[in-house]
Amino acid sequence: MTSASYAALLCVLAACAQVSPQETDAPIRQPTRAALVEGYEEFFRSVDSDHDSRLSREEWSRSVEAAIDYGKGGSSLLANEDQLRRDYMSVFEEDDRDDDGHLTLDEMLARPLQTFACADVDADGALSSTEQEQVLDRCAHLVRRLG
């Protein structure tokens, strides 16, 4: 699995955990399905600049560029920015299930929710530390391979 694939999985887990800078001394919370959805909803709203409840390729591309700009300054994941751009544009194409050139929130959530469901062995809506440790082995077939 490439470093970008790990990054994608970590983004799913980070979206679930929702740890804010003010909470860095607080105990780490278990990632939950509800937090995952909330994190993706927040991202979606922030990227949907025309507020039409769907993301265009242009809006998606701007979010990728913003992430690259934000990550400059030491991230090894940004070693090949052109490849990262291609990878994340391919994510857009794969997730645009109806091929209309736009991503809806449902389209964007489909794969992360499928991965979460695979990882959540006891189906309690939260990922225990054991489930988090086993996710790469259990759900490798679902984790998007980039790079």
C-alpha positions in Angstrom: 0.0 0.0 0.0 1.4 3.4 -0.9 1.9 6.3 1.5 -1.0 8.1 -0.2 -3.3 5.1 0.5 -2.3 5.3 4.2 -3.0 9.0 4.0 -6.5 8.4 2.6 -7.2 5.9 5.4 -5.8 8.3 8.0 -8.0 11.0 6.7 -11.0 8.7 7.3 -9.9 8.0 10.8 -9.1 11.7 11.5 -12.5 12.7 10.2 -14.0 10.3 12.7 -11.8 11.4 15.6 -12.5 15.1 15.2 -9.7 16.2 17.5 -9.5 20.0 17.6 -6.3 21.8 18.6 -7.9 22.8 21.9 -8.4 19.1 22.7 -4.8 17.9 22.3 -4.5 17.2 26.0 -7.9 15.4 26.1 -8.0 11.6 25.7 -8.3 10.4 22.1 -11.9 9.5 21.3 -12.9 6.5 19.3 -13.6 7.3 15.7 -17.4 7.0 15.1 -19.6 6.6 12.0 -21.5 9.8 13.0 -18.2 11.8 13.3 -17.1 10.4 9.9 -20.3 11.7 8.3 -20.0 15.0 10.1 -16.4 15.5 9.0 -17.3 14.8 5.4 -20.3 17.0 5.5 -18.2 19.9 6.9 -15.5 19.3 4.2 -18.2 19.2 1.5 -19.8 22.4 2.6 -16.4 24.2 2.7 -15.6 23.1 -0.8 -19.0 23.6 -2.4 -18.3 27.3 -3.2 -21.5 27.8 -5.3 -23.7 26.1 -2.7 -25.4 23.8 -5.2 -25.0 20.7 -3.1 -22.6 19.1 -5.5 -18.9 19.5 -6.2 -17.7 20.3 -9.7 -14.3 19.2 -11.0 -13.2 22.8 -10.6 -14.3 22.9 -6.9 -12.6 19.5 -6.3 -9.4 20.7 -8.0 -9.3 23.9 -5.9 -9.6 21.8 -2.7 -6.7 19.6 -3.9 -4.6 22.7 -4.6 -5.5 24.1 -1.2 -4.5 20.9 0.5 -1.2 20.8 -1.3 -0.5 24.4 -0.4 -1.4 23.7 3.2 0.8 20.6 3.3 3.9 22.3 1.9 6.6 22.5 4.5 7.7 19.0 5.2 5.1 16.4 4.4 6.6 13.4 2.6 3.1 12.8 1.1 3.7 15.9 -1.1 7.0 14.6 -2.6 5.3 14.3 -6.0 2.6 17.0 -6.2 1.7 16.1 -9.9 1.1 12.5 -9.0 -1.0 13.6 -6.0 -3.1 15.8 -8.2 -3.7 12.9 -10.7 -4.5 10.5 -7.9 -7.1 12.8 -6.3 -8.6 13.7 -9.6 -9.0 9.9 -10.3 -10.8 9.7 -6.9 -13.2 12.3 -8.3 -13.8 10.2 -11.4 -14.2 7.0 -9.5 -16.6 8.5 -7.0 -18.7 10.3 -9.6 -20.9 7.2 -9.9 -23.5 8.7 -12.3 -20.8 10.3 -14.5 -22.5 13.7 -14.4 -19.2 15.6 -13.7 -20.2 16.4 -10.1 -19.9 14.7 -6.7 -22.8 14.6 -4.3 -22.2 14.1 -0.6 -23.7 10.6 -1.0 -21.3 9.8 -3.8 -18.4 11.1 -1.7 -19.4 9.2 1.4 -20.1 5.8 -0.2 -16.5 4.5 -0.1 -15.5 5.8 3.4 -18.8 4.4 4.8 -18.1 1.1 3.2 -14.6 1.1 4.6 -15.9 2.1 8.1 -18.5 -0.7 8.0 -15.8 -3.2 7.2 -13.6 -2.0 10.0 -16.4 -1.8 12.6 -16.4 -5.5 13.3 -18.9 -5.4 16.2 -21.1 -2.9 14.3 -21.4 -0.5 17.2 -20.8 2.6 15.2 -17.3 3.2 16.7 -13.8 1.9 16.0 -12.1 0.4 19.0 -8.3 0.5 19.1 -8.2 -3.1 18.1 -10.5 -2.5 15.1 -8.3 0.5 14.1 -5.2 -1.7 14.3 -6.7 -4.4 12.1 -8.4 -2.1 9.5 -5.5 -2.4 6.9 -5.6 -6.2 7.1 -9.4 -6.5 7.2 -10.3 -3.9 4.7 -7.3 -3.7 2.3 -9.6 -4.5 -0.6 -11.6 -1.3 0.0 -8.8 1.1 0.7 -8.1 3.2 -2.4 -4.7 2.6 -3.8 -3.1 5.8 -5.0 0.3 6.6 -6.4 
